[in-house]
Amino acid sequence: MGKTILTCSSPRLPRVLPKKVAAETPSPITWRPWSSDVFGRAKRENKFVLLDLEAVWCHWCHVMDETTYRNPQVIALMRSKYIAVRVDQDSRPDLSNRYEHYGWPATVVFAADGSEFVKRQGYIEPKEMISMLKAIIADPSPGPSVRPDVEVKFGETSLLPDGLRKELKDRYLAQYDKEHGAWGFDQKFLEWNSAEYAMARTRIGDKQSEHMARQSLDAQLKLMDPVWGGVYQYSVGGDWRKPHFEKIMAMQAGNLRIYSLASEEWHDPAYLKASHDISRYLKSFLTCPDDAFYTSQDADLIDGQHSAAYFKLDDAARRKQGVPRVDQHIYARENGWAIEALAVLYAATADDQYKDQAVHGANWILANRAAENGGFGHDAQDVAGPYLADTLAMGRAFLALYGATGDRQWLARAESSAKFIAANYASTQAGYVTAKTPTDRSYTPRRERDENMFVARFGNLLARYTGNDDYRKMAEQAMRYLVAPQIAKFLPTGGTLLTNLEFSTDPIHITIVGHKDNPAAQALLRTRAAYPSGYLRLEWWDTNEGRLPNPDVQYPKLKSAAAFHLHRQHLFITDLQTGTSPHESRQTDASVTWRTHSCVPCSHSCEHLGDPLYHHPTNTKWARPARARTLGPSTSAWRLA
């Protein structure tokens, strides 16, 4: 029997349509899709290839289309000597990664053999474009924008050496904007990896990092849409007062995840509200009727016209004028980002609506974008690929769902995705390439830094959950690329520091012991899922399911459900009734109260190896278990036998 294919054809959007836009007028330039065939045509016709790599949500892309590409001289030059190619960068992750440092629009001119002549960043006004097109015709040789690739030398190490780690941290601190918050001084937005690294440093008592994280999180709130929710992409001019109004999934999911983690960390109502507002926007504007997720919403109501006045209006006034265009493509990558973020929000709130959204989205992608052997396609029909980003995003989403729900099907799916990544994208020396196939005959797939960060983090945490050393090796492969000095020094450095920190340390490890139909065990999972850490191994052991996937700790069987927390060589247990555990001071639930407690026999906080302790439901004090032995020097836990 064939699988049922779900469709997601009509948007959950207001029926008020935007005004007619200039872009609906047919373009005077014939734009072709990207393929190797365009180079064969260019050779036959003795022409160059001009790639306009745009984003369908991008204001300056619209401006360039309405001005530069409608200029009579530009049109004449393009028709006479150029093959015009236009690509939406969201549709082609391989091309997007290839030219990611040029922003959108990116303009690249090629020879017929695929070699590059010119690479330009951003909007090009008509006079400048005319000059560039004429100069290439007069002198068809690479310009100063085309530089040879930097040779990267890879060593055997998979961790940052101390000296390089210190240099990266110095760069991380130097790039911080002390006046306005966040990392970077021109375009203002919350760089999630840097913020998450600051939050991780906060948990070990780094007050400077705590200030940086909170100042940045507070500043980013200025880019929230106060009417519809959701977050604008960034602000220009070095402060937070000049936003670009596009709402793209990367920003929605990244901010949703980081604000959910921040609400767990500091219990600030503003952070939780930000999470709710982003999820509200996703539900209202970027969710299709079958609960998969669309890609983006345009910055402009009318193409090429800035929308600052429009976004100052209230809901009714906006809808009266129309609603900016929503890109209704359903990409596995963007859905993976959204699903992971919603799983984190569910963990922070225990609100089932977010779990349901995440699960429904995951099931839709499984039914409609899954490839063989655990991989995923990008769109319904792809002209290239498969791409690393789609399977990676879905793998991380599955692992987040497993941690939030304890449902083993999601762990199995995460493992399948990891195996597909290892089999298809591993580079010969180090790291993982962005696509399985070349973008064209002159360019082989390359590695992209952020993707390798996420591969390393995904493989590392998956290895902790499963005990499978293959995933640890996958993380090591990515780390060897990331720690090469030529790669590690790229700004921003927070993501590399965060990845290195996780790879070199154990995650917080909490295990719920109890049957999955037991309300007490269910309540324990809901409260422990909100533990403040982005690096958390949360498991649910139901003896009816057999042993845990990674049985590196053997837990005692108790009459009531219990939560075990492994911390610095100690194993602590909290049961639902008595609710006491060391090293926590916040109340997470009315029925489960955590309080700080000293170790016995240490008589002070557990900062060193000591006797394993647990609190038995019938006792009123901490005591040594009757029988205990260590698991060995490679394990940070104790076995209770």
C-alpha positions as CSV (number, residue, x, y, z in Angstrom):
1,M,0.0,0.0,0.0
2,G,1.4,3.4,-0.9
3,K,1.7,6.1,1.7
4,T,-0.9,8.8,1.8
5,I,0.3,12.2,0.5
6,L,-1.0,15.1,2.4
7,T,-1.5,18.5,0.7
8,C,-1.2,22.0,2.1
9,S,-2.6,24.1,-0.7
10,S,-4.5,27.0,0.9
11,P,-3.1,29.5,3.4
12,R,-4.4,30.3,6.8
13,L,-4.4,34.0,5.9
14,P,-6.9,36.9,5.7
15,R,-8.8,37.0,2.5
16,V,-7.9,40.7,2.0
17,L,-5.4,40.7,-0.9
18,P,-2.5,43.2,-1.3
19,K,-2.8,46.0,-3.8
20,K,-1.5,45.4,-7.3
21,V,2.2,45.5,-7.3
22,A,4.6,46.7,-10.0
23,A,6.3,43.3,-10.0
24,E,3.2,41.8,-11.6
25,T,4.1,43.6,-14.8
26,P,6.1,41.2,-17.0
27,S,9.8,41.6,-16.8
28,P,11.4,43.0,-19.9
29,I,14.4,40.6,-19.2
30,T,13.9,36.9,-19.8
31,W,15.0,35.2,-16.6
32,R,16.0,31.6,-16.7
33,P,16.5,29.1,-13.8
34,W,19.9,28.1,-12.7
35,S,21.4,25.0,-14.3
36,S,24.5,23.8,-16.1
37,D,22.6,24.1,-19.3
38,V,22.8,27.9,-19.2
39,F,26.6,27.7,-19.5
40,G,26.3,25.5,-22.6
41,R,24.0,28.1,-24.1
42,A,26.4,31.0,-23.1
43,K,29.2,29.2,-24.9
44,R,27.1,28.7,-28.0
45,E,25.9,32.3,-28.1
46,N,29.2,33.8,-26.9
47,K,27.6,35.4,-23.9
48,F,28.2,35.8,-20.2
49,V,25.9,34.4,-17.4
50,L,24.5,36.9,-14.9
51,L,23.0,35.4,-11.7
52,D,20.5,37.5,-9.7
53,L,20.4,35.6,-6.5
54,E,17.5,37.2,-4.7
55,A,15.1,36.6,-1.8
56,V,11.4,36.8,-2.5
57,W,10.9,38.7,0.8
58,C,13.7,41.2,0.2
59,H,12.9,44.9,-0.1
60,W,16.1,45.8,-2.0
61,C,15.6,42.9,-4.3
62,H,12.2,44.4,-5.2
63,V,13.8,47.9,-5.6
64,M,16.5,46.5,-7.9
65,D,13.9,44.7,-10.0
66,E,11.7,47.8,-10.3
67,T,14.6,50.2,-11.1
68,T,17.8,48.6,-12.3
69,Y,16.4,45.8,-14.3
70,R,13.8,48.0,-16.0
71,N,16.3,50.6,-17.2
72,P,16.4,50.6,-21.0
73,Q,20.2,50.6,-21.2
74,V,20.5,47.7,-18.7
75,I,17.9,45.8,-20.7
76,A,19.7,46.3,-24.0
77,L,23.0,45.2,-22.5
78,M,21.5,42.2,-20.9
79,R,19.8,41.1,-24.1
80,S,22.9,41.5,-26.2
81,K,25.6,39.9,-24.2
82,Y,24.2,38.1,-21.1
83,I,22.2,35.0,-20.2
84,A,20.0,36.2,-17.3
85,V,19.4,33.8,-14.4
86,R,17.3,34.5,-11.4
87,V,17.1,32.2,-8.3
88,D,15.2,32.6,-5.0
89,Q,18.0,31.8,-2.5
90,D,15.6,30.1,-0.2
91,S,14.9,27.5,-2.9
92,R,18.5,26.6,-3.4
93,P,20.5,26.1,-0.1
94,D,23.6,25.2,-2.1
95,L,23.7,28.5,-4.0
96,S,22.6,30.4,-0.9
97,N,25.5,29.0,1.1
98,R,27.9,29.6,-1.8
99,Y,27.2,33.3,-1.8
100,E,25.9,33.9,1.7
101,H,28.5,36.6,2.5
102,Y,27.1,38.8,-0.3
103,G,23.6,39.2,1.1
104,W,20.6,39.6,-1.1
105,P,20.4,40.5,-3.8
106,A,23.8,39.0,-4.8
107,T,24.9,39.6,-8.4
108,V,27.4,37.2,-9.9
109,V,28.7,37.3,-13.4
110,F,30.2,34.1,-14.9
111,A,32.2,33.2,-18.0
112,A,30.7,30.4,-20.2
113,D,33.1,27.9,-18.5
114,G,31.5,28.7,-15.1
115,S,34.4,30.8,-13.7
116,E,33.5,34.0,-11.9
117,F,34.2,37.5,-13.2
118,V,32.3,39.7,-10.7
119,K,30.6,39.2,-7.3
120,R,28.6,42.1,-6.0
121,Q,26.7,42.6,-2.7
122,G,23.3,44.2,-2.4
123,Y,21.5,46.8,-4.4
124,I,23.2,48.1,-7.6
125,E,21.7,51.3,-9.0
126,P,21.1,51.5,-12.8
127,K,24.2,53.7,-13.7
128,E,26.5,51.4,-11.7
129,M,25.0,48.4,-13.3
130,I,25.5,49.8,-16.8
131,S,29.1,50.6,-16.1
132,M,29.7,47.1,-14.7
133,L,28.1,45.3,-17.7
134,K,30.1,47.4,-20.2
135,A,33.3,46.9,-18.3
136,I,32.9,43.1,-18.4
137,I,32.2,43.1,-22.1
138,A,35.3,45.3,-22.7
139,D,37.6,43.2,-20.4
140,P,36.3,39.8,-19.7
141,S,38.6,38.9,-16.8
142,P,38.1,38.4,-13.1
143,G,37.7,41.6,-11.1
144,P,39.0,42.4,-7.6
145,S,35.8,40.9,-6.0
146,V,36.9,37.4,-7.2
147,R,39.6,36.1,-4.9
148,P,41.1,32.6,-4.6
149,D,39.7,30.4,-1.9
150,V,41.7,30.4,1.4
151,E,43.6,27.2,1.9
152,V,42.4,25.5,5.0
153,K,44.7,23.2,6.9
154,F,43.1,20.6,9.1
155,G,44.8,18.9,12.0
156,E,43.9,15.8,13.9
157,T,42.4,17.7,16.9
158,S,38.7,18.1,17.3
159,L,38.8,20.6,20.2
160,L,39.9,24.2,20.2
161,P,43.5,24.5,21.5
162,D,43.7,26.8,24.5
163,G,45.4,29.7,22.7
164,L,42.9,29.7,19.9
165,R,40.0,29.4,22.3
166,K,41.2,32.4,24.1
167,E,41.6,34.4,20.9
168,L,38.1,33.4,19.9
169,K,36.7,34.6,23.2
170,D,38.6,37.9,22.9
171,R,36.9,38.3,19.5
172,Y,33.6,37.4,20.9
173,L,33.9,40.1,23.6
174,A,35.3,42.7,21.2
175,Q,32.4,42.2,18.8
176,Y,29.9,43.0,21.5
177,D,28.1,46.3,21.3
178,K,28.2,47.5,24.9
179,E,26.0,50.5,24.2
180,H,23.2,48.9,22.2
181,G,23.6,45.2,23.0
182,A,24.1,42.2,20.7
183,W,27.1,41.2,18.6
184,G,27.9,43.5,15.7
185,F,27.7,47.2,15.2
186,D,25.9,47.9,11.9
187,Q,23.0,45.5,11.4
188,K,21.3,44.9,14.8
189,F,19.8,41.5,15.5
190,L,20.1,38.8,18.1
191,E,22.8,36.3,17.0
192,W,21.4,33.2,18.6
193,N,24.6,31.2,18.9
194,S,26.4,34.0,20.7
195,A,23.4,34.6,23.0
196,E,23.2,30.9,23.8
197,Y,26.9,30.8,24.6
198,A,26.5,33.8,26.9
199,M,23.6,31.9,28.6
200,A,25.8,28.8,29.0
201,R,28.5,31.0,30.6
202,T,25.8,32.5,32.9
203,R,25.2,29.0,34.4
204,I,28.7,28.8,35.7
205,G,28.6,32.2,37.3
206,D,29.9,34.5,34.6
207,K,28.2,37.8,35.4
208,Q,29.5,39.6,32.3
209,S,28.0,37.0,30.1
210,E,24.7,37.2,31.9
211,H,24.7,41.0,31.3
212,M,25.4,40.5,27.7
213,A,22.7,37.9,27.2
214,R,20.0,39.9,29.0
215,Q,20.9,43.2,27.4
216,S,20.8,41.6,23.9
217,L,17.5,39.8,24.6
218,D,15.9,43.0,25.9
219,A,17.1,45.0,22.9
220,Q,15.9,42.4,20.4
221,L,12.3,42.9,21.8
222,K,12.3,46.2,19.9
223,L,12.2,44.2,16.6
224,M,9.0,42.3,17.6
225,D,5.9,43.2,15.7
226,P,3.5,44.5,18.4
227,V,0.4,43.9,16.4
228,W,0.8,40.5,14.6
229,G,3.7,39.1,16.6
230,G,6.7,37.7,14.9
231,V,10.1,39.3,14.6
232,Y,11.5,41.5,11.9
233,Q,14.8,40.4,10.4
234,Y,17.1,43.2,11.6
235,S,17.6,46.9,12.1
236,V,20.1,49.1,10.2
237,G,22.1,52.1,11.3
238,G,23.7,50.6,14.3
239,D,20.6,50.8,16.6
240,W,17.3,49.1,16.9
241,R,15.1,51.8,15.4
242,K,15.2,51.2,11.6
243,P,13.9,47.6,11.1
244,H,13.7,45.8,7.8
245,F,10.2,44.3,8.0
246,E,10.5,40.9,6.4
247,K,9.7,38.0,8.6
248,I,11.7,34.9,7.6
249,M,11.5,31.5,9.2
250,A,15.1,31.5,10.3
251,M,14.5,34.5,12.4
252,Q,11.1,33.3,13.8
253,A,12.4,29.9,14.8
254,G,15.8,31.1,16.1
255,N,14.2,33.8,18.3
256,L,11.4,31.4,19.4
257,R,13.9,28.9,20.6
258,I,16.3,31.3,22.3
259,Y,13.5,33.2,24.1
260,S,12.0,29.9,25.3
261,L,15.4,29.0,26.7
262,A,15.8,32.4,28.3
263,S,12.3,32.2,29.9
264,E,13.5,28.9,31.5
265,E,16.7,30.6,32.7
266,W,15.4,33.8,34.2
267,H,11.6,33.5,34.4
268,D,11.2,36.9,32.9
269,P,7.6,37.4,31.7
270,A,8.9,39.5,28.8
271,Y,10.8,36.6,27.4
272,L,7.9,34.2,27.7
273,K,5.6,36.8,26.0
274,A,8.1,37.1,23.1
275,S,7.9,33.3,22.7
276,H,4.2,33.3,22.7
277,D,4.0,36.3,20.3
278,I,6.3,34.5,17.8
279,S,4.3,31.3,18.0
280,R,1.1,33.3,17.6
281,Y,2.5,34.8,14.4
282,L,3.6,31.4,13.1
283,K,0.1,30.0,13.7
284,S,-1.7,33.0,12.0
285,F,0.5,33.7,9.0
286,L,3.1,30.9,8.4
287,T,1.1,27.8,9.1
288,C,-0.8,26.0,6.3
289,P,-4.1,24.2,7.1
290,D,-2.4,20.9,7.6
291,D,0.1,22.4,10.1
292,A,3.2,22.5,8.0
293,F,5.0,25.8,7.8
294,Y,5.5,28.3,5.1
295,T,8.8,30.1,4.4
296,S,8.5,33.8,4.9
297,Q,6.4,37.0,4.7
298,D,7.5,39.9,2.5
299,A,8.9,43.2,3.8
300,D,6.8,45.2,1.4
301,L,3.1,45.5,0.8
302,I,3.8,47.0,-2.6
303,D,7.1,45.7,-4.1
304,G,9.9,48.2,-3.8
305,Q,8.0,50.6,-1.5
306,H,9.2,50.8,2.1
307,S,6.5,49.8,4.6
308,A,7.5,51.6,7.8
309,A,4.2,53.5,7.8
310,Y,2.2,50.3,7.1
311,F,3.7,48.5,10.1
312,K,2.8,51.4,12.4
313,L,-0.8,50.7,11.8
314,D,-3.1,48.6,14.0
315,D,-4.5,45.2,12.8
316,A,-7.7,46.6,11.2
317,A,-5.9,49.3,9.3
318,R,-3.3,47.0,8.0
319,R,-5.8,44.5,6.8
320,K,-7.8,47.2,5.1
321,Q,-4.8,47.9,2.9
322,G,-3.8,44.3,2.4
323,V,-1.4,41.7,3.7
324,P,2.2,41.4,2.5
325,R,2.8,38.4,0.4
326,V,3.6,35.0,2.1
327,D,5.9,32.6,0.4
328,Q,3.9,29.4,0.5
329,H,6.8,27.0,-0.3
330,I,7.1,24.3,2.3
331,Y,10.7,23.5,2.7
332,A,11.9,20.7,5.0
333,R,14.7,22.9,6.4
334,E,12.4,25.7,7.5
335,N,9.9,23.2,8.9
336,G,12.7,21.5,10.9
337,W,13.7,24.9,12.4
338,A,10.1,25.6,13.4
339,I,9.4,22.2,14.8
340,E,12.6,22.3,17.0
341,A,11.7,25.7,18.3
342,L,8.1,24.7,19.1
343,A,9.4,21.6,20.9
344,V,11.6,23.8,23.1
345,L,8.6,26.1,23.7
346,Y,6.6,23.1,24.8
347,A,9.4,22.1,27.1
348,A,9.4,25.5,28.7
349,T,5.6,25.8,29.1
350,A,4.2,22.3,29.1
351,D,1.4,23.7,26.9
352,D,0.2,20.8,24.7
353,Q,-0.7,23.1,21.8
354,Y,3.0,23.6,21.0
355,K,3.7,19.9,21.2
356,D,0.8,19.3,18.9
357,Q,1.9,21.9,16.4
358,A,5.4,20.4,16.4
359,V,4.2,16.8,16.0
360,H,1.7,17.7,13.2
361,G,4.4,19.6,11.3
362,A,6.9,16.7,11.7
363,N,4.3,14.2,10.4
364,W,3.5,16.4,7.4
365,I,7.2,16.6,6.4
366,L,7.6,12.9,7.0
367,A,4.7,12.2,4.6
368,N,5.7,14.7,2.0
369,R,9.4,15.5,2.0
370,A,11.1,12.2,3.3
371,A,13.6,10.6,1.0
372,E,15.0,7.1,1.3
373,N,17.3,6.1,4.1
374,G,16.4,8.9,6.5
375,G,17.1,11.9,4.3
376,F,14.8,14.7,3.3
377,G,14.1,16.7,0.1
378,H,13.9,20.4,0.2
379,D,10.7,21.1,-1.7
380,A,8.0,19.0,-3.4
381,Q,10.2,18.8,-6.5
382,D,13.9,19.7,-6.4
383,V,16.1,20.4,-9.4
384,A,19.2,19.8,-7.3
385,G,20.2,18.4,-3.9
386,P,19.5,16.7,-1.6
387,Y,20.9,19.3,0.7
388,L,22.5,18.8,4.1
389,A,20.4,21.6,5.7
390,D,17.0,19.8,5.3
391,T,18.0,16.5,6.9
392,L,20.0,18.3,9.6
393,A,17.2,20.6,10.5
394,M,14.7,17.7,10.7
395,G,17.2,15.5,12.6
396,R,17.6,18.2,15.3
397,A,13.8,18.7,15.3
398,F,13.3,14.9,16.0
399,L,15.9,15.0,18.8
400,A,14.2,18.0,20.4
401,L,10.8,16.2,20.2
402,Y,12.4,13.1,21.9
403,G,13.7,15.2,24.7
404,A,10.4,17.0,25.2
405,T,8.1,13.9,25.0
406,G,10.2,10.8,25.7
407,D,8.6,9.2,22.7
408,R,11.2,6.8,21.2
409,Q,10.0,7.1,17.6
410,W,11.6,10.5,17.5
411,L,14.9,9.3,18.6
412,A,14.8,6.6,15.9
413,R,14.0,9.2,13.3
414,A,16.9,11.4,14.6
415,E,19.3,8.4,14.2
416,S,18.1,7.8,10.7
417,S,18.8,11.4,9.8
418,A,22.2,11.2,11.3
419,K,23.1,8.1,9.3
420,F,21.9,9.8,6.1
421,I,24.1,12.8,6.9
422,A,27.2,10.6,7.6
423,A,26.7,8.6,4.4
424,N,26.1,11.5,2.0
425,Y,27.8,14.7,3.1
426,A,31.0,13.8,4.9
427,S,34.0,15.6,3.3
428,T,37.2,13.6,2.7
429,Q,39.3,15.6,5.2
430,A,37.0,17.3,7.7
431,G,33.5,18.6,8.0
432,Y,30.3,18.1,5.9
433,V,29.5,19.6,2.6
434,T,26.3,21.5,2.0
435,A,25.0,19.4,-0.9
436,K,25.4,16.0,-2.4
437,T,25.7,17.3,-6.0
438,P,27.6,20.3,-7.5
439,T,25.8,23.5,-8.2
440,D,27.3,23.4,-11.7
441,R,30.1,21.9,-13.7
442,S,32.8,24.3,-12.4
443,Y,31.9,24.2,-8.7
444,T,32.0,21.3,-6.2
445,P,30.1,21.3,-3.0
446,R,31.7,23.1,-0.1
447,R,31.4,23.2,3.6
448,E,29.4,25.9,5.4
449,R,30.4,26.8,9.0
450,D,27.0,27.2,10.6
451,E,25.8,23.9,9.2
452,N,28.9,22.2,10.6
453,M,28.3,23.7,14.0
454,F,24.8,22.2,14.0
455,V,26.1,18.8,12.8
456,A,28.6,18.8,15.6
457,R,26.0,19.7,18.2
458,F,23.5,17.3,16.8
459,G,25.9,14.4,16.6
460,N,27.4,15.0,20.0
461,L,24.0,15.1,21.8
462,L,22.7,12.1,19.8
463,A,25.8,10.1,20.9
464,R,25.0,10.9,24.5
465,Y,21.4,9.8,24.1
466,T,22.2,6.5,22.3
467,G,25.7,5.6,23.4
468,N,26.5,5.0,19.7
469,D,30.1,6.1,19.0
470,D,29.4,6.6,15.3
471,Y,27.5,9.8,16.2
472,R,30.4,11.0,18.3
473,K,32.7,10.4,15.3
474,M,30.3,12.4,13.2
475,A,30.6,15.3,15.7
476,E,34.4,14.9,15.6
477,Q,34.4,15.1,11.8
478,A,32.5,18.5,12.0
479,M,34.7,19.7,14.8
480,R,37.9,19.1,12.9
481,Y,36.6,21.6,10.3
482,L,35.4,24.1,12.9
483,V,38.7,24.3,14.9
484,A,40.9,24.9,11.8
485,P,42.2,28.5,12.6
486,Q,41.1,29.8,9.2
487,I,37.5,28.8,9.9
488,A,37.4,29.3,13.7
489,K,38.4,33.0,13.5
490,F,35.5,34.0,11.3
491,L,33.0,36.3,13.1
492,P,30.9,35.8,15.0
493,T,32.9,33.3,17.1
494,G,30.2,32.6,19.7
495,G,28.8,29.6,17.8
496,T,32.2,27.9,17.6
497,L,32.8,28.5,21.3
498,L,29.4,27.1,22.2
499,T,29.9,24.0,20.0
500,N,33.4,23.4,21.5
501,L,31.9,23.8,25.0
502,E,29.2,21.2,24.4
503,F,31.5,18.8,22.7
504,S,34.0,18.9,25.6
505,T,31.5,18.5,28.4
506,D,28.7,16.3,29.5
507,P,25.1,17.6,29.2
508,I,22.8,18.0,32.1
509,H,21.3,14.5,32.5
510,I,17.9,14.0,33.9
511,T,16.0,10.7,33.8
512,I,12.3,10.1,34.6
513,V,11.7,6.6,35.9
514,G,8.0,5.6,35.8
515,H,5.4,4.2,33.4
516,K,4.3,6.5,30.7
517,D,0.6,6.1,31.7
518,N,1.5,7.2,35.2
519,P,0.3,10.8,35.8
520,A,3.1,11.4,38.4
521,A,5.8,10.4,35.8
522,Q,4.1,12.6,33.2
523,A,4.1,15.6,35.6
524,L,7.8,15.0,36.4
525,L,8.7,15.0,32.7
526,R,6.8,18.3,32.2
527,T,8.6,20.0,35.0
528,R,12.0,18.6,34.3
529,A,11.8,19.5,30.6
530,A,11.9,23.2,31.7
531,Y,15.3,22.7,33.3
532,P,17.3,25.8,32.3
533,S,19.8,24.5,29.8
534,G,20.1,24.4,26.0
535,Y,22.4,21.3,26.5
536,L,20.1,18.8,28.2
537,R,19.8,15.0,28.0
538,L,16.3,14.3,29.3
539,E,15.1,10.7,29.2
540,W,12.0,8.8,30.3
541,W,12.6,5.2,31.3
542,D,9.4,3.1,31.3
543,T,10.4,-0.5,32.1
544,N,7.7,-1.7,29.8
545,E,9.8,-0.4,26.9
546,G,12.9,-2.3,27.9
547,R,16.2,-0.6,28.7
548,L,17.0,2.9,27.8
549,P,18.7,3.4,24.4
550,N,21.9,4.3,26.3
551,P,21.9,2.3,29.5
552,D,25.0,4.0,31.0
553,V,23.2,4.4,34.3
554,Q,21.2,1.7,36.0
555,Y,18.4,3.2,38.2
556,P,16.7,1.7,41.2
557,K,13.1,0.5,40.8
558,L,10.9,2.5,43.2
559,K,7.2,2.2,43.9
560,S,6.6,5.8,42.9
561,A,7.7,7.8,39.8
562,A,11.0,9.6,40.3
563,A,13.4,12.0,38.5
564,F,17.1,11.4,38.7
565,H,19.5,14.2,38.1
566,L,23.2,13.5,37.5
567,H,25.3,16.3,38.6
568,R,29.1,16.5,39.0
569,Q,29.6,12.8,39.9
570,H,26.5,12.7,42.1
571,L,23.2,11.0,41.4
572,F,20.2,12.7,43.0
573,I,16.6,11.6,43.0
574,T,13.4,13.6,43.5
575,D,10.0,11.9,43.8
576,L,6.8,13.6,43.1
577,Q,5.5,13.5,46.7
578,T,8.4,14.8,48.7
579,G,9.9,16.8,45.9
580,T,13.3,17.6,47.4
581,S,16.6,17.7,45.5
582,P,19.9,19.6,45.9
583,H,21.2,22.4,43.8
584,E,17.9,23.9,42.8
585,S,16.2,26.8,44.4
586,R,13.3,27.5,42.1
587,Q,9.8,26.1,42.3
588,T,8.8,24.6,39.0
589,D,5.4,23.2,39.8
590,A,2.9,23.4,42.7
591,S,3.4,19.7,43.4
592,V,7.2,19.6,42.9
593,T,9.3,21.9,45.0
594,W,13.1,22.0,44.6
595,R,15.3,23.4,47.3
596,T,19.0,23.8,48.0
597,H,20.4,21.1,50.2
598,S,23.9,20.3,51.4
599,C,25.5,16.9,50.6
600,V,26.0,14.3,53.2
601,P,28.7,13.7,54.3
602,C,30.3,16.7,52.5
603,S,28.3,19.3,54.6
604,H,28.7,21.8,51.7
605,S,27.8,22.1,48.0
606,C,28.9,19.2,45.8
607,E,31.9,20.6,44.0
608,H,34.0,17.4,44.2
609,L,33.7,13.7,44.1
610,G,31.9,12.3,47.1
611,D,29.6,9.5,48.2
612,P,26.5,9.0,46.0
613,L,23.3,10.2,47.7
614,Y,19.6,9.8,47.2
615,H,16.5,10.7,49.0
616,H,14.1,7.9,49.6
617,P,10.4,8.8,49.6
618,T,9.9,7.5,53.2
619,N,13.0,9.2,54.7
620,T,13.3,12.7,55.8
621,K,17.1,13.2,55.3
622,W,19.7,12.5,52.7
623,A,21.5,9.3,53.2
624,R,24.0,7.0,51.6
625,P,22.3,4.2,49.6
626,A,22.8,0.7,51.1
627,R,24.9,-0.5,48.1
628,A,26.6,1.7,45.6
629,R,29.6,1.5,43.3
630,T,31.1,3.7,40.6
631,L,30.6,2.9,36.9
632,G,34.3,3.6,36.2
633,P,36.4,6.6,35.4
634,S,34.8,7.3,32.0
635,T,31.4,7.8,33.5
636,S,30.1,10.8,35.5
637,A,27.5,8.8,37.3
638,W,27.0,6.2,40.0
639,R,25.2,2.9,39.7
640,L,22.7,2.1,42.5
641,A,22.5,-1.6,42.8
